[in-house]
Amino acid sequence: MKSGQRLVRLTLSIAALTIAVDALPQESSAGLIEEIIVTAQKREENLQETPVSVTAFTAGAIEALGFRQSVDITAQTPNFSVGYPNGDTGVPAPFIRGVGLNDFGVLNQGPVAAYMDESYISSNAAQIFQLLDVERVEVLRGPQGTLYGRNATGGAVNFISRKPTSEWDGWVRAGYGSWDMTKVEGAFGGPLGDTTAFRVAVLKTDSDGWMKNRFTGNDQQGIDEFAWRVLLETQPTDELNLLLNVRGGKTESDAVQYRHLGVWDANGDMCANAAILAGNCVDIFGYSEEAPYTTLNGVDVPATPDYDEGNYDFEAKNDTDFWGVSLTVDWIVGDFVITSITSYDDIDDFRPEETDDGPNDILTGELAVEQETFSQEFRVSWDVDQWSWLAGVYYLKDEAKDNTAFDILRDFRPFFIGDDVNCSAPEGNPSGFCPEAFVFKTKSGTEQEITSFALFVDASVRLTDVLKLSAGLRYTDEEIKHKSFFFFDEPAAGNPVQPGYPDSADNNFQNISGRAVLDFQLTDDIMFYGGITSGFKAGGIQSTSDGIAPYDEEKLLSYEVGFKSILADGRLRFNGSAFYYDYEDLQVFAFVIVDGIGFSTISNAADAEIYGAEFELQWLPIENLFINLGVGLLSTEYEDFVIPSGDFSGNEITMSPEFTLNALVQYDVSLKEMGTLTLQTDFSYQDEVFFDALNNPLLSEDDYWLWNARVTWTSMNDKWEVAAFGRNLGDEEYMVYAFDLSFFGFNEEMLGTPRAFGIEVTYRN
């Protein structure tokens, strides 16, 4: 069924549901839907009074759902999906309402902006992190800019830490699960005098890994992560508050191992898709996971047809160190609130990978980045009669050095050693280096500097008792300087530098964007809103195999209507929104093959069209039963999308399922003096998605369900909690991303985590 048909049918069904729910008996009940306070508009507001499409997770919801990483929230957020071009511990590719960027590079900042305690997370490599002592997460759908530090055409995700308090408070949790997973986390804090308080949080996670390497006998996909944060807050006067946030961590998890899908026949020609999916095809060396094999070096390896096994001749560890500091100052001066947010972040990320996913040394890679980001935001807010104002200035300086290396066809080198080879190498060629036959190790690097400056103003005016207008403008000036180099890393051949390198360029972008939203309070519990918002993402410069290439900014015009309602005597919250996006110069990442050689490219599709809707419902039908339901509908289409390998106009946008569904059911059983038993199940459904803009059916994932469950015992005084959980209970086998490496005879498939069980014990003082 097409998204448009789904949207019409679901809208009619929801209209009927709204009438039916509103007709429920309205007797008072002790069980009411929890009020959620959000800061989506840079002020504390009830979620139901915010004319923005927002999904919010409280600390309790995050713990109950067992979210471990920042990206886990996508499973319970309508029209929010994420791909993993480097596996599920690598650089994520988030998409909100079809807006995102599936670039596996680390320098192209995506159109979905992430913030930690109002500090923008600039590095793509840093956007996947452990959720540590989080108070709330807010997902804002649609273009952001007039209220947030960085422009974002897709949306913004805000992670808010638990703050210090004047009361001593702490908790500790220990867990054990499948694959010898251990997890220890906790937080502690309290007052340091009359005006100052602190809070410290730490988290350590380890596991052996769920993937078995039959080539070595070792477990792979293991986790080794550590994170910490220290908050210090002081209020020297009633008018002045300062919050210092220092954080950091280290990751030494296994480098992700992928699945290997052969795509060639015995003659080196591309197989038919049916034969490929049946496992009847091989790579450039004749290897397939479906049959026993002998490597070029004479090593016998078994077939590895199971989901959780493979043959890998290369095993490595990621090495990521990160730290940051921010200072937030809130100062009340008369009727004005002045806020300053100063932030610095540093990340050093090194990710080796077994790119060929097999027992032969066809292709291995090294992805590394060193990135430093400084940002400064000043804003002032004030209220005058029926007006609420906010104005500010934002500055960002991001400096990054990217180093990438690929060792190509290492096992072919013995065939190119000698005096009579046709290769641009020294006489005798002892290393087998041969660029003409694509047998070499390359190194490329990029030095990039982004300087962004913005002025913004946003205001709300109450036109009548029930009608309010919100409007904002933003001016952005962004400059990008880009320098890249490329050479063959061949010491025996004298490291010949490719002609034309290094190469450098710079680009500058200016934009004025804005929003206008009108909301109408029909009753105390029902609000409708509608508006127009423009979004902007600056262009950039990419390094290619023969130089550098700039690409233009992208612009988005969003039309949106929505409603927010509290029904059934406060026991049901029902929110929804529908939208239409008119996209111009959409930035598209594609991995293409030209003349048998693969390369990545970013270009501007001329236009794109996106429309859809989201609906979210939270219901307390009885005091001890809670139901949460979310639905996302989406239709996406590239228009006039032409690149060197062909015309792909009309294709669906990457990572944009037409239909998503998420739900949670939680039931409390009173054990009286023995405490409370909570039974919970949650699930998510995702429609088919493509992992590339070219809509290659081999680079796609069919629709699938993920089902989880949790049983929790809580003591009567709420100090102790014991929970047992299961994730992916259906043991669903699914891909989270895939790459076309058919010029080497295979596709690279990144896999989701299989079924897992665990237990956790929590103590709160």
Secondary structure, DSSP 4 states (H G I P E B T S, - for coil): --HHHHHHHHHHHHHHHHHHHHTS-----S--PPP-EE-TTSS-EEGGG--S-EEEEEHHHHHHHT--BGGGGGGGSTTEEEE-TT-TTS--EEEETTEE----SSSS--SEEEEETTEE---GGGSS-B--SEEEEEEEES-B-SSSSS-BSSEEEEEEEPPP-SS-EEEEEEEEEGGGEEEEEEEEEEESSSSEEEEEEEEEEEE--SEEETTT--EES-EEEEEEEEEEEEEEETTEEEEEEEEEEEE-PBPPP-EEEE-B-TTSPBPPHHHHHTT--B-TTS--TTS-EE-TTS-EE----STTEE--S---B-EEEEEEEEEEEEEEETTEEEEEEEEEEEEEEEEEE-TT-SSS-SEEEEEEEEEEEEEEEEEEEEEETTEEEEEEEEEEEEEEEEEEEEEE-GGGGGGG-SSS--SSS-TT-TT--BGGGTBEEEEEEEEEEEEEEEEEEEEEEE-SSSEEEEEEEEEEEEEEEEEEEEEE--GGGT-PBPTT-SEEEEEEEEEEEEEEEEEEEEETTEEEEEEEEEEEE--EEEEETTEEEEE--EEEEEEEEEEEEEEGGGTEEEEEEEEEEEEEEEEEEEEEEETTEEEEEEEEEEEEEEEEEEEEEEEEEETTEEEEEEEEEEEEEEES-EETTEE-TTPPPTT--SEEEEEEEEEEEE-GGG-EEEEEEEEEEE--EESSTT--GGGEE--EEEEEEEEEEE-TTS-EEEEEEEESTT----EEEEEEEGGGTEEEEEE----EEEEEEEEE-
